[in-house]
Amino acid sequence: MALLEVHSIEKHFGSTKVLEDISFSLEEGKALAIIGSSGSGKTTLLRCLNFLETPDGGAIAVRGETLFDAENRAYFSEEAIRQKRLHFGLVFQSFNLFPQYTALENVTLAGKLREKDKGKWPGIEQQGMELLARMGLSDRAAHYPHQLSGGQQQRVAIARALALHPDILCFDEPTSALDPELTGEVLKVIRSLAEQDTTMIIVTHEMAFARDVADEVIFMDGGVIVEQGPAKEVIEHPREERTRQFLSRYAGN
């Protein structure tokens, strides 16, 4: 059984259909890259998976548990939605760190809010330090976001997403807000996570990275999946003409 199963997800904003019949599965320990032009529905799909948007149709299941089924839609309390979100960790394009908190406080805040027993906070902080060390940021724990480079902020955001042990780690264009010289350090971290068999969904415009790091690739256009398959096969030998047109922009990269 796949870790994640997505069946016929649809999303409308008014009369505009943003996602249509999106279906795929993801095995545990695998990385899926989602590519496509701006406006193709990639970010909306991630937001639906993370319950930041509610799909208008379809179903989502993790480890065989149905998290959402539009045909049997029930009232979801805020607490129920928060619990469903714990299956997914989301790293945003623009970091979204809390400016009033240090790097360590950003990483540990959610865990402390969940744990009312303050006696357990030292363990949460130790885990936070371990995650920052994993990101190469041990010496930046007491720094505030404005004291960090864009690449460092994004690595703090990755540590924060990992802190709650999500089943699936999602990245929404994790390098799009970075200067080119800082892109490499973030991609290096994501590459290391893939090597450690972290289950990931990565929306990216870095085609060479997607080819080399992802196990599977989905190409979206106009809110639908045009092509999907093994990463190297789709990127180096696309079957669909629309995929070839899109990838031709990146030829030689």
DAMONOR-V549446 format. One record per pair of residues at least 12 apart in sequence whose ideal C-beta (glycine too) atoms are under 8 Angstrom apart, sorted by the first residue. I is the first residue (numbers start at 0). J is the second residue. If there is no record, write none. Layout:
# DAMONOR-V549446
i: {I:I}
j: {J:J}
This chain:
# DAMONOR-V549446
i: {0:0:1:1:1:1:2:2:2:2:2:2:2:2:3:3:3:3:3:3:3:3:4:4:4:4:4:5:5:5:5:5:5:5:5:6:6:6:6:6:7:7:7:7:7:7:8:8:8:8:8:8:8:8:8:8:9:9:9:9:9:9:10:10:10:10:10:10:10:11:16:17:17:17:18:18:18:18:18:18:18:19:19:20:20:20:21:21:21:21:21:22:22:23:23:23:25:25:25:25:26:26:27:27:28:28:28:29:29:29:29:30:30:30:30:30:30:30:30:30:30:31:31:31:31:31:31:31:31:32:32:32:32:32:32:32:32:32:32:32:33:33:33:33:33:33:33:33:34:34:34:34:34:34:34:34:34:34:35:35:35:35:36:36:39:39:39:39:40:40:40:40:41:41:41:42:42:42:44:45:45:45:45:45:47:48:48:48:48:49:49:49:49:50:50:50:50:50:50:51:53:54:54:55:56:57:58:61:61:61:62:66:66:67:85:85:86:86:86:87:87:87:87:87:88:88:88:88:88:88:88:89:89:89:89:90:90:90:90:90:90:90:90:90:91:91:92:92:92:92:92:93:94:94:94:94:94:94:94:95:96:96:96:96:96:97:98:98:98:99:100:101:101:101:101:102:102:102:102:102:102:102:102:102:102:102:102:103:103:103:103:103:103:105:105:105:105:106:106:106:106:106:106:106:107:107:107:107:107:107:108:109:109:109:110:110:110:110:110:111:113:126:127:127:127:128:130:130:130:131:131:133:133:134:134:134:134:134:135:135:135:136:136:136:136:139:139:148:149:149:149:149:150:150:150:150:150:153:153:153:153:153:154:154:154:157:157:157:157:157:166:167:167:167:168:168:168:168:168:169:169:169:169:170:170:170:170:170:170:171:172:172:172:173:173:173:173:174:174:174:175:182:186:186:189:189:189:190:190:193:193:201:206:206:206:206:207:207:209:209:210:210:210:210:211:212:213:214:214:215:215:215:215:216:216:216:216:216:218:218:218:218:218:218:220:220:225:225:225:226:226:226:226:234}
j: {62:63:24:25:26:27:25:26:27:61:62:166:167:198:24:25:59:60:61:166:167:198:24:58:59:60:61:21:22:23:24:48:57:58:59:22:57:58:59:60:20:21:22:56:57:58:20:21:22:44:47:54:56:57:58:59:21:54:55:56:57:69:40:43:47:52:54:55:222:55:222:40:43:222:40:43:44:47:54:222:223:222:223:57:223:224:40:44:57:223:224:57:224:217:224:227:167:198:200:215:198:214:196:198:196:197:198:198:199:214:215:193:197:198:199:200:201:212:213:214:215:199:200:201:213:214:215:216:217:201:202:203:208:209:212:213:215:216:217:230:45:200:201:202:203:216:217:219:202:203:204:206:209:216:217:218:219:245:218:219:220:245:220:245:219:220:221:222:219:221:222:223:171:202:219:171:172:202:219:89:169:171:200:202:59:87:167:169:200:84:87:89:169:66:67:80:83:84:87:89:67:67:69:69:69:69:70:86:166:167:166:83:86:83:163:165:165:166:167:165:166:167:168:169:160:161:163:165:167:168:169:160:169:170:171:153:156:157:160:168:169:170:171:173:156:171:171:172:173:175:176:176:144:149:152:153:155:156:176:156:144:152:155:156:159:144:143:144:145:143:143:140:141:142:143:131:136:139:140:141:142:143:144:147:151:155:158:124:127:128:131:140:141:144:155:156:159:127:130:131:155:158:159:162:120:123:124:126:127:162:159:159:162:163:123:126:127:162:163:123:163:162:140:158:162:140:158:161:162:155:158:158:161:154:155:157:158:188:154:184:188:151:154:155:158:151:155:181:176:177:178:181:177:181:182:184:185:173:174:176:177:185:184:185:188:173:185:188:189:192:198:198:199:200:192:197:198:199:200:199:200:201:202:189:199:200:201:202:203:202:202:203:204:185:189:201:203:186:203:205:204:205:205:208:201:208:212:208:212:212:213:213:234:246:249:252:249:252:230:234:230:231:234:235:230:230:230:229:230:227:228:229:230:228:229:230:233:234:233:237:239:241:242:245:241:245:239:241:242:238:239:241:242:246}
